[in-house]
Amino acid sequence: MRSRRSSRDSRPSTTVEDDDESDHSPVEDEDECRLATAQQSLIPGESIKKGPPLISEKSTWAAAKEKESQGVPVPLSGTRTQSGEWEKGKMEDTRKRRRIIRSTWACSLGTLVVTFTSAIALWAIMMSFRGRQCDAKGCITPRMSPVYLKANDFDTEHTRFASKYDLYLYREAGVDEEYPPKGVPVLFIPGNAGSYRQVRSIAAEAARYFKNVASKDTASRNLDFFTVDFKEDITAFHGRTLLDQAEYLNEAVSYILSLYHDSRKSTMDSDMPDPSSVILFGHSMGGIVARTMLIMPNYQSNSVNTIITMSAPHARPPVSFDRQIVKTYDDINNYWRKSFSEKWASNNPLWHVTLVSIAGGGLDNVVPSDYASISSLVPDTHGFTVFTSSIPDVWLGVDHLEILWCDQLMKATAKAMLDIVDVNRAGQTKPRAERMRIMKKWLLTGMEEGTEKTLPHKEPTTLLTLEDNSHSITALGHRLVLSHIGEAGKPRAYLLPIPPSGGPGNTKFSLMTDQTLDESQRGKIEVLFCSVFPLQAGQSAALFSMNMDLSGDSSGSTRLACKNAADDVIRLPASTRESKHSFDAARPFSYLQYNLEDIAEHQFVAVVDKAVRKSPGWVVAEFIGTKDSRIQSNVSLGGLLRNGVEVTLPADRPLVMDINIPIIHSSLFAYKLNVGTQACGEEGQLFTPLVRQYLADPYESKFFVNVRTADINLHGTAPFIPPALRPNAKHGLSVQIWSDPTCNTAIEISIKVDFIGSLGRLVMRYRTIFTAFPLLVVALVLRKQFQAYDNTGHFISFSEGMDLFISQSLPYVLVCLSLLTASLSFAKHESHSNIPSPLGDRKSVDVASSTSMQFAKNDLLVGLQDPFFWFLAPFFALVAVGVCVALNYTAMILLHSCTIIYSIFSRWPNWVSNEKRRTGTVPFSTSSPRRRIITTLTLLFFVATLIPYQFAYMVACIVQGATCVRALKYARENVYGERHNTAWDFYNYTHSILVAMLWILPINLPVLVVWHHNLAVHWLTPFSSHHNLLSIMPFILLVETLTTGNMIPRVTNRIKHVTGFLLLGLAAYSAMYGVSYAYRLHHLVNILAAWFVVIHFSTTRPTVAGLLEIFMEDPEESRKKRHQ
């Protein structure tokens, strides 16, 4: 065997061969003898440090012989004359011939400027995010006494996940401790890394409210909250886990329903139908799991008809690092959109399903609240999105976890859930249309367009009897103002005549008071809509449930049949001089608002003051033309940025004014609102200005009390969010202002852009962009490095490549990104058209596919259709340059630190003999080819069977880091001759590969977290989607090749353009689709690694005979060869 291999082949070395290198000749043998003689003539006790050469002596001396034949003197470095003196002339020539190596720490002025600019931009963005446009917190902690009953019968006979997950029934101690369950089943689904115990807030509030209030309704039952222990599974990063949870939950629903069917366990009334469906209540990713249940094969039809989600990212996945999570989202959303695009209800499997998405707003720093929108998935007949700041008696924003325990929110949600219950139906809930009406009643402000009023559908319940000449009738067109209540010392009614209808929408009625308006006898103010009740013989007042006689002893009287407006009362946060926040513990204002067509059948509005003594309180009521109460601002975007919006409310203004600004619709801008002061008389204001900012879609409202200045931020048009199925006719931001009309002074209103506050809006919308745009920069820097290497034969450092990129390519990249963003925005804007109603007639079967294309049209680049934001892509690219520079120097610091430690420990041990210490050790891998092949095959076997390829990738990053440390150590120790140049070339190459791999590492880490979590809970079932050998093999082969010290060969022919093309493709994809499909970046870099492996093996193609020789080689003989 030894005769078949030369000693040169046994050395681990990296060889860079010239294209014109000739075959081995006797002249070259003579040159090698001269090298050996020169090395033997050193001073005794001194020696040249030896190591595996990064360029073969054959190539070096062949080049030297060629130069010598051309008359160029070729000195021998390190030789001595017979007199013992160094040949100084030859040494000087050698130093001149050696390439001057630029320090890897050096950088150009342009790089410093760009990095400093990026750092300033990032600092400003983070400071704005943390300190500007921050909503106030005001949640109250609820009262809870939790008891969890585990469902031990739900075992492996029911589900294959019984050993991993558990099912519990919640009971509130001292309130609802009965078992078995007899109410309406509700299944709580925790979110990403969530706990089953998070159900306690909503379950406790529902139990207490039912016991105190709702139990009086015979058609209502308590809610039985079941909760699932997912062992804090990671669902946001892993699609397979999400599908497993959905499969388990469908089996859990079947088991839960069986509890009510089983006569031995059920204690429900015999005349009540058994439950056939479950209400789903999901938090965060639990809401996505709830929607996924309906597309699973084991879903039982109609077993779910109501889904309520909290801070759930419906529109798009929070991160796109896993292929399965992106595919699952596409499958879910396509199924829901396709279902609601069906013409007939019988063809829609989701016809009876309602979906309500509740978002926390700007305080949610985990999931952008823009992602909670379902307007692109569900029509408003089947669901809606609402922000917590819009919900009556909540009126505040909450963070991602607070949304599950905020007492104000839990009270409103529990009331809505109990109100939709109807145990007389098998589904245990009211019909879909009724459920939607109830949900909107409890969760919306009541001032949204199209809100259904109850007054037209009610029958008169109150008979109001008035003295003919004693009651006050306000003149038509005049305002009714009561500065105090009870001034007459007895109950009194004030009548406002309803104007004749002049056309729908032309006139509306508004009333506001600080008193509570309800049908109870305790209230001091009652508002009735009345019609004249004619006197008829024999007719009795017993037809009415309430008889209100204010006629006294007068013989003449007028009788009015009236309807109470208490059911349509809108609660508004109180705004007084002492008010600070909308969620303050103060009695809210009561507000009524009707369009004229809703009350046209009546003749009078009766405001009944039931107080018998004078007391604080006020009422303002009026009829006003719609045009007089609305202001449309047509300011342009340029005018908005320069001067903002300025509006003057006249002194004779209505009670409430509505200002619509269509140009304000982007969630990337923040604004400052300023309200001028009012000069009132001695009695002062009835109330201070109350401001509501709102959007028509999604339902987002924010209230500002006692307002002087306010921060305006919204969740309107957001990056990467698909368009709505039914675009709302009312666009842009609207500002509603209630002000005291008795002050009779004008009010100045101004809205200006908060540029510094707007910077912080980029964080939540574009935080994942730093997984994509830095790879754009790294790819273009690598391209510069390979261009220099293929042209000059020397591989420049990453820092030098960055300098070349910034000075030569960065301006063109920024211009290209700007033009690309602008062109895409204009193209999308021109092709934009309102999507037809999914429930309307379809002209072709291509509607589903066309809406699918519309759904994904915001996935490109920065995810916006607005041409104004053309600067975002170049801005993020500029910031990414600074981030890449920072990562490069961070990696260099770590590598140099490890190199110093490695050098100390490699020379320090006393057990290392002087002989070995003097001769040095081989810096790169000394394992035999057979051992390396066996190790690689073993790793690939484990990837194919047990471990995910992401784990192998992390190992590859660690090994590559160790190779960089060895390469750096070797380069620092070899300071003379051509070996110095090639050593630094190899280090620069390995360092650049490491930097590229580090940017891919964050994409793979989440799957590793999931895998580690499953091991912790003893769930060893492998993920079929993460055992693809082709996804990791090129990385393993490349890293393994570099551990031997093999430098990548130069490519001087046309094939070198393939490398540039691959790097340009990687850069282009990172910019275009890197945010929406980040998981593909791993595969693109994997293809690049495969190409590098091909280049590495292009000069030494493996043969069958060579492979057989490797596996038949004697291990002892191989070991001796490596240490010769």
C-alpha positions, 0 to 999 in steps of 0.5 A: 500500500505504501508503494502506491502512495507518495509521501506528499499525498499523506500531508494535510495541505491546501494546494492552490495550483496555477493553471499553467503549472507543468508536470513534476520534473527533475529540475524541480527535484533539484529545487526541493533539495536546495530547500532541504539544504537551506533548512538544514543550514540553520543555526543549531537550536533554531528551526523554522516552524513547520506546519501543513503548508497551505500551498504545496512546495511543488507549486511554489518551486515550479513558479520560482523555476519559471521566474528564474528561467526568465532571468528574474532572481529568486532568493531563498528566504531563511538561508545562511552563508558559510560565514554564518551571516544572513544573506540580507539582499535575498531577504530584502527581495523576499520581503518585497515579493511577499504581498502586504497583508492588510489588517483584518481590523482595518476599515475605510472611512466610508465603512465608519460613516455608514456604520455610525449612521446605522448605529444612530438610526437603530438607537433613535428607533429603539429610543422612540419605541421605548419612550414615545407614543406609549399607551398608559396601562390600567388593568385591574387584577381579577379575583380568582379561586382556581380548581383544576380537575384532570380528565384521567379518562381521556387516555391513549384510547382516545388520542395518541397524544395522551402521553404528551398533553393533558385535559382539565376542567376548571372550577371556581372554588366557592362559586361553581364546584359541581362535577360532572359538568352541566353547563355549556362547554368552552375549550381554552387553548393556550398560545405559544409556550402558554399554560393551561392555568391562563384560563382562570381569569376568564373562567372565574369571571364567567362563573361569578357573573353567571351566579350573580346575574345571568342565572336568572335567565332560564335559557342560560347556563354556566360556562364549563371551561375546559383547558389543555396542558400543552406542556408549554409547546412552542407553536409559533415557530413550528408547523408540525406542533401546531397540527399536532395540537389541532388533531389533539383538540378535535379528539378532546372536543369529541371527548368533552361532548361525550361527557354530556351524552353519557347518562351516567355523568350528565346531570343536565335537564332531560328536556334540554338537548345535549350539546353538539358544539363547543365554544373555542377561546384561544390566546395568541397561537391558540387562536390559530390552532382553533382555526386549524381544527376546522381543516383537520381530517378528524374534525367533527362537522358542526362541533365548533360554531363560535371562536373567540381569540385574544392577540392571535396573529391571523393574517400571517405567521409571526415568523417565517423560519419554518416551512411547515408553519408558512404552509399551514397558514396558507392552507388555513387561510385559503380554506377560510377564504374559499369557504366564504367565497361560496355562493350558497350557504349549503356549500360553505362548511363555515356558514354557522361559524363566527370568529371574533378577534380581540387585539391588545393594541400598541402595548402588545410587543410580542405579536403586532396587533396588525396581524390580528386582523381577520378582514382578509379572511372573514366577511363582517357577517361572520366575524370582526376584529376589535381592539381592547381600547374600543370595548366599552368599560375597558377603554385601554390597551393591553400587552400580550399576556395582560389580555388574559387577566385584565379584569375589565376585559374579562368582565366584558368578554364573559358577559358577551359569551354568556349572552350568546348562550341558548341551551334550548338549541343543540349548538348551545348558542343563538343563531349566527346572526343573533350571535354577531349582533350580541358580540357587537353590542358588548364589544363595539362602541355602538357608533360604528357604521351600520350598527343595528339599533333596537329601538325600531324593533321594540314595542311601546312599554311606557304610557306617559301622561302629561298636563296639557299646558305644563310640559315644556316643548323645545322649539324645532331646531333648538338644543335642549340643555339642562345644566342641573337636574331636579330644578323643578322640585318634581318630575318633569318631561322635556319634549323635543319634536322630531323633524320630518324626514327629509331623506335618509342620513340628512339629520341625526339625533344626539343626546349626552348626559353624565347620568346613567340611562337605564330602565330601572327606577333608580335612574334620575334621567329617562329618555323616551321616544313617543307617539301620541296615544289617542283616547279611546273608550274602554282602552286601559293603561294596562297595555303598558308595563309602565305608566308615568303620570306627570299630569298631576290633578289637571283634568286635561292631559296628553297621553304618549305611547313611548319606547325606552331608549336604554338598550341603545345607550352608548357608554363613553368615558367621563371627561371632567376637569379631574379626568386623566385616563379613559379607564379611570374609575368614574361613572361613564357618560351616557350617549344616544345617537340615532339617524332620523330614519330610525326614529321617524315613526315617532313625534317626540323625544321625551327627556324625563327628569325624575329628580325631586330636588336640585342636584348636579347633573346635566343633559344636552340633546339636539337634532343636527344636520349630518353635513353640519357635524362632519368635516372632510379634510382633503389635505395632501400627504405633502401638506400633512408632513409639512403643516399637519391638519388644522381645523377650527370648530365654530362657536355655534358647533353641534355637540359632537363633530366628526373630522375625517382625514383620508390621507392618515391611514398608515400604521407607520406614522404617529401624530400629535393632537392638540385641542385648544382651550375653551373660555366659558362663563362663571358656571364653567363647562358642563364637561371637558373635551372628549376625543375619540380617534377611530378606524372603520376597519378594523374596529379600533377606537381610542378615547382621550378625556380632558384632552389638551394634547394626545398621542395618535397612533393607529393600526391601519394599513400595515406592512405585509397585511393582505387586503380586506375581503370587503373594503370599507367605504370610509377610509382613513382616520376619523376624529370625533370630538364632544365639546360643551356647546354652551361655552359659545367659543371656537376650538382650534384642533391640530394634528401634526406628524410626530416624526420621532415617534413614528420611528418606533412604529418600525420595530414591531412591523419590521423586526424580522427584516434583520433576518433577511437584509443582512444576508443581502449585504453578506452575499454581495460582500462575498461576491466582492471577495470571490471576484478579487480571489479569482482575479488576483489569487488572494482572498481578501478579508471580510472587512476589506470586502465590505469596504469595496462593497460600500465604496463601489456597490452600495450606492447602486444597491440603494438606487436599485432598491429604491426604484424597485420599491417604487415600481412595485408600489405603483404597479400594485396601486394601478392594479388595485381594485375593490375585491367583490363580495365573497358572498355575491355572484361570481362570474367565473370560477377564478375568483378564489384564485384571484383573491388568493393572488390578492392575498399574497400581493403584499409579500414582496420587499417591504410589504407596502403598496404606498409609493411614499415609502420607497425609501424604506428598502434602502434605509433597511439595507443601509442599517443592515450594512452597519449590523453586518459590520458589527457582527463581523467585528464581534466574530473577530473579537471572539475568534481572536480571543479563542485563538489566544487561549488556544495558543496558550494551551497548545504551548503551555502543557509540561507534558509536551516534550521540547522536541514536539513543541519545537517542531509544532503541531499540525493546526488542522484536522489530522484524522484519516480520510476514512475516519472523516467519512465515517464521522460524516456518514454517522452524522447524516444517519442521525439526521435522517433518523433522530435529530433534526438537520437544524441541530447538525447545522448548529454543530457545523457552525461550531466546527466552522468556528473552530476551523477559523480559530485554527486558521487564525493561529496558523496565519499568525505564526507563519509570518514569512514567505508565501505561506504567510499570504496563503495562510491569511487567504485561508483564514479570510475564506473560512471567516467569511463562510462563518459570517454567512452561516451565522446569519442563517443560524437564527432561522434554525434555532427555533426548531432546535428549541422545539426539539429540545422542549420535546425531549424535555417532555419525553416526546421522542417522535421525530419531525418528518419535515426536518430530516431532509439530508439534502438540506444539510449535506452541503454544509457538512461537506463544506465544513468538513473539507475546510477542517483539513485546511484545503483552500478553495481553488481559483476559478479563472474560466467562465465558470467563475460567473456561476459563483457571482450569479448564485450570490446575486440571486441570494442577495435578490431573494433576501431583499424580495422574499426574505421577510415573508419566506425566511426559511428558504434562505437556509436552502439558498445558502445550502445551494451556495455551499454545494457549489463551493463543495463542487469547486473544492473537489473539481481539482481532485475528483474522487475515484472508486479506486481512491475510495477503496484505498481509503477504506483498506488503508492500515490505521497504524500506517496512516497514523505514522504518515500523518506524523512524519 
